[in-house]
């Protein structure tokens, strides 16, 4: 599963197994922990504490990145010297060529390991770029990061679907459903002028 999804996109993984010979490979795949059966209660609790701490650190880092981006955008908006005109099209480098896309054509961007997939209608282009770089480039065009692995064109969202647990999903105009990360929900609601 980790090979198919990619270690960098997987949630935290704790292996529970009766076989110790796979431990080294599990840690090469970014496993958080490796527990052998029969599992001792204290060891299990220790592993869960480690996972909770790691999740908390990830959330703090994501929030810090979002805050830094907002502060940079505010500084640039207040300083006339840093203002620059937003080009009418987005340039995307695909191998040896560069294509130009009107912002309204681009639906969403998703993380693909060291790459990003850019979804434009029925077409998908794989670019060697980072989510953070794409988020910065697309911000002036009405895009928002809604998950650590998804950036969406706000004009392409038809509905926000609420689950019983308080999570949301974004239903796009083409029927695609994207998960809205809890750490990104409030910023998304603010951009869409929705009271939470």
C-alpha positions, -999 to 999 in steps of 0.1 A, spaced: 0 0 0 28 24 9 46 17 -24 14 24 -44 4 56 -24 40 68 -18 56 71 16 54 109 15 16 109 10 8 81 35 -6 90 69 14 79 100 19 41 99 25 18 128 32 -18 117 16 -45 139 30 -79 129 44 -112 141 74 -110 118 105 -91 129 124 -95 96 105 -67 79 113 -40 105 142 -24 86 122 -22 54 92 -7 73 114 21 87 128 27 52 92 33 42 89 60 70 70 38 94 64 56 127 68 24 147 69 -14 144 52 -35 170 56 -73 173 28 -96 184 19 -104 211 17 -67 218 24 -54 253 -1 -28 265 26 -4 277 45 -6 244 12 0 225 5 30 246 40 43 240 35 39 202 1 58 203 17 86 223 44 89 197 18 91 169 -2 118 188 29 138 193 39 135 156 4 145 145 5 175 167 39 186 153 26 182 118 -4 204 125 18 230 141 41 230 111 12 233 86 -3 262 106 31 279 108 35 276 70 -1 290 64 6 319 88 39 327 71 22 327 37 -6 350 49 19 374 65 40 375 33 9 382 12 -2 410 36 33 426 36 33 425 -2 -2 440 -4 8 469 19 41 476 1 36 492 -33 72 484 -43 66 446 -40 33 446 -60 36 431 -94 10 425 -120 -4 389 -121 0 374 -156 -32 365 -173 -21 329 -178 -3 303 -157 29 288 -172 34 251 -166 67 234 -175 61 199 -189 95 184 -196 110 203 -225 80 224 -232 60 251 -214 23 253 -218 1 283 -208 -32 278 -191 -60 303 -183 -66 301 -145 -103 294 -150 -94 262 -169 -74 247 -140 -95 226 -117 -72 213 -89 -37 203 -81 -27 173 -60 6 160 -46 22 130 -63 54 124 -43 81 148 -56 57 159 -83 23 175 -86 -6 165 -108 -24 194 -124 -60 186 -134 -73 207 -164 -107 194 -175 -102 158 -188 -64 162 -190 -38 157 -162 -3 169 -163 25 157 -140 50 185 -131 82 183 -111 71 209 -85 61 212 -49 27 218 -34 41 249 -15 54 264 -47 22 257 -66 1 272 -37 22 304 -39 19 306 -77 -19 299 -77 -29 321 -47 -34 353 -68 -57 334 -92 -84 324 -67 -70 290 -56 -68 277 -20 -50 248 -3 -78 226 12 -56 197 22 -19 190 25 -22 172 -8 -48 193 -26 -51 229 -40 -84 238 -56 -98 265 -79 -124 280 -56 -147 287 -87 -148 250 -94 -163 241 -60 -201 234 -64 -208 222 -28 -191 216 5 -204 183 20 -204 180 58 -199 146 75 -212 137 109 -178 140 125 -174 177 114 -151 169 84 -159 184 50 -155 174 14 -155 197 -16 -176 186 -46 -162 201 -78 -182 210 -109 -170 178 -127 -182 155 -98 -147 150 -83 -148 150 -45 -118 163 -25 -113 160 12 -110 193 31 -83 189 58 -93 202 93 -62 224 94 -74 241 62 -111 244 68 -112 277 86 -91 294 59 -113 279 32 -144 291 49 -129 326 53 -121 328 15 -156 316 6 -171 340 32 -188 312 52 -193 315 89 -180 284 107 
